[in-house]
Amino acid sequence: MNDVENWLQGLGLGDYAQAFAEQEIAFDLLLELGDDDLKEIGVAALGHRKRMLRSIAGMCGGGSFSALPTPAAPTDRDVL
């Protein structure tokens, strides 16, 4: 059993292990996955994707997961 399979088993989502293996998703790539990637892998259920993304966010040091960077707040120089 590899790290990705262990991770999925720990989430109660071990049924997806084969799909991750077929797409050659290694543990180090998990941090780069977003909602669309999970859909492409075959994770159709929204609840399953949310569970995976929440776990991935926890690996990143907590907070909410977003596939897009948060835009910077405008500075005084940006305001005319």
Phi and psi in degrees as GROMACS dihedral restraints (atoms count N, CA, C in turn):
[ dihedral_restraints ]
;  ai    aj    ak    al  type     phi  dphi    fc
    3     4     5     6     1   -94.2    20    10
    4     5     6     7     1   178.0    20    10
    6     7     8     9     1   -62.6    20    10
    7     8     9    10     1   -40.6    20    10
    9    10    11    12     1   -65.7    20    10
   10    11    12    13     1   -43.4    20    10
   12    13    14    15     1   -63.2    20    10
   13    14    15    16     1   -41.7    20    10
   15    16    17    18     1   -60.7    20    10
   16    17    18    19     1   -43.0    20    10
   18    19    20    21     1   -61.7    20    10
   19    20    21    22     1   -47.6    20    10
   21    22    23    24     1   -63.0    20    10
   22    23    24    25     1   -41.8    20    10
   24    25    26    27     1   -60.4    20    10
   25    26    27    28     1   -41.9    20    10
   27    28    29    30     1   -62.5    20    10
   28    29    30    31     1   -28.4    20    10
   30    31    32    33     1   -86.6    20    10
   31    32    33    34     1    -5.2    20    10
   33    34    35    36     1    77.9    20    10
   34    35    36    37     1    21.6    20    10
   36    37    38    39     1  -123.6    20    10
   37    38    39    40     1    34.6    20    10
   39    40    41    42     1   -61.2    20    10
   40    41    42    43     1   -18.4    20    10
   42    43    44    45     1   -62.5    20    10
   43    44    45    46     1   -19.4    20    10
   45    46    47    48     1   -88.5    20    10
   46    47    48    49     1    -2.8    20    10
   48    49    50    51     1   -57.0    20    10
   49    50    51    52     1   -42.2    20    10
   51    52    53    54     1   -63.4    20    10
   52    53    54    55     1   -41.6    20    10
   54    55    56    57     1   -63.8    20    10
   55    56    57    58     1   -41.4    20    10
   57    58    59    60     1   -65.1    20    10
   58    59    60    61     1   -40.6    20    10
   60    61    62    63     1   -64.6    20    10
   61    62    63    64     1   -42.3    20    10
   63    64    65    66     1   -62.4    20    10
   64    65    66    67     1   -32.1    20    10
   66    67    68    69     1   -91.3    20    10
   67    68    69    70     1     4.7    20    10
   69    70    71    72     1    56.0    20    10
   70    71    72    73     1    43.0    20    10
   72    73    74    75     1   -86.7    20    10
   73    74    75    76     1   107.5    20    10
   75    76    77    78     1   -89.6    20    10
   76    77    78    79     1   165.0    20    10
   78    79    80    81     1   -57.5    20    10
   79    80    81    82     1   -37.0    20    10
   81    82    83    84     1   -68.0    20    10
   82    83    84    85     1   -18.0    20    10
   84    85    86    87     1   -87.4    20    10
   85    86    87    88     1   -12.9    20    10
   87    88    89    90     1   -56.5    20    10
   88    89    90    91     1   -38.5    20    10
   90    91    92    93     1   -65.0    20    10
   91    92    93    94     1   -16.4    20    10
   93    94    95    96     1   -96.9    20    10
   94    95    96    97     1    -4.4    20    10
   96    97    98    99     1   -79.4    20    10
   97    98    99   100     1   140.2    20    10
   99   100   101   102     1  -121.4    20    10
  100   101   102   103     1  -178.2    20    10
  102   103   104   105     1   -58.5    20    10
  103   104   105   106     1   -44.2    20    10
  105   106   107   108     1   -64.4    20    10
  106   107   108   109     1   -37.2    20    10
  108   109   110   111     1   -62.3    20    10
  109   110   111   112     1   -44.0    20    10
  111   112   113   114     1   -63.4    20    10
  112   113   114   115     1   -38.7    20    10
  114   115   116   117     1   -61.1    20    10
  115   116   117   118     1   -43.7    20    10
  117   118   119   120     1   -64.1    20    10
  118   119   120   121     1   -35.3    20    10
  120   121   122   123     1   -67.5    20    10
  121   122   123   124     1   -27.3    20    10
  123   124   125   126     1   118.8    20    10
  124   125   126   127     1    13.7    20    10
  126   127   128   129     1   -86.9    20    10
  127   128   129   130     1    91.7    20    10
  129   130   131   132     1   -80.7    20    10
  130   131   132   133     1   -35.3    20    10
  132   133   134   135     1   -73.5    20    10
  133   134   135   136     1   124.7    20    10
  135   136   137   138     1   -57.0    20    10
  136   137   138   139     1   -42.4    20    10
  138   139   140   141     1   -60.9    20    10
  139   140   141   142     1   -38.1    20    10
  141   142   143   144     1   -68.1    20    10
  142   143   144   145     1   -42.0    20    10
  144   145   146   147     1   -63.1    20    10
  145   146   147   148     1   -43.5    20    10
  147   148   149   150     1   -61.4    20    10
  148   149   150   151     1   -41.7    20    10
  150   151   152   153     1   -62.7    20    10
  151   152   153   154     1   -43.2    20    10
  153   154   155   156     1   -65.1    20    10
  154   155   156   157     1   -46.1    20    10
  156   157   158   159     1   -64.9    20    10
  157   158   159   160     1   -36.2    20    10
  159   160   161   162     1   -64.5    20    10
  160   161   162   163     1   -41.3    20    10
  162   163   164   165     1   -65.6    20    10
  163   164   165   166     1   -42.6    20    10
  165   166   167   168     1   -62.1    20    10
  166   167   168   169     1   -41.4    20    10
  168   169   170   171     1   -60.7    20    10
  169   170   171   172     1   -37.7    20    10
  171   172   173   174     1   -63.7    20    10
  172   173   174   175     1   -33.4    20    10
  174   175   176   177     1   -68.5    20    10
  175   176   177   178     1   -27.2    20    10
  177   178   179   180     1   -84.2    20    10
  178   179   180   181     1     0.7    20    10
  180   181   182   183     1   104.7    20    10
  181   182   183   184     1    18.0    20    10
  183   184   185   186     1    93.0    20    10
  184   185   186   187     1  -173.1    20    10
  186   187   188   189     1    80.7    20    10
  187   188   189   190     1   176.8    20    10
  189   190   191   192     1   -85.2    20    10
  190   191   192   193     1   150.3    20    10
  192   193   194   195     1   -90.0    20    10
  193   194   195   196     1   136.4    20    10
  195   196   197   198     1  -139.3    20    10
  196   197   198   199     1   135.6    20    10
  198   199   200   201     1   -74.8    20    10
  199   200   201   202     1   -18.8    20    10
  201   202   203   204     1  -112.9    20    10
  202   203   204   205     1   145.5    20    10
  204   205   206   207     1   -66.9    20    10
  205   206   207   208     1   150.6    20    10
  207   208   209   210     1   -75.9    20    10
  208   209   210   211     1   130.1    20    10
  210   211   212   213     1   -66.1    20    10
  211   212   213   214     1   146.4    20    10
  213   214   215   216     1   -72.1    20    10
  214   215   216   217     1   147.4    20    10
  216   217   218   219     1   -71.8    20    10
  217   218   219   220     1   145.1    20    10
  219   220   221   222     1   -65.3    20    10
  220   221   222   223     1   146.8    20    10
  222   223   224   225     1  -102.0    20    10
  223   224   225   226     1   174.4    20    10
  225   226   227   228     1   -58.8    20    10
  226   227   228   229     1   -32.9    20    10
  228   229   230   231     1   -68.9    20    10
  229   230   231   232     1   -26.3    20    10
  231   232   233   234     1   -77.8    20    10
  232   233   234   235     1   -19.6    20    10
  234   235   236   237     1   -93.3    20    10
  235   236   237   238     1   129.2    20    10
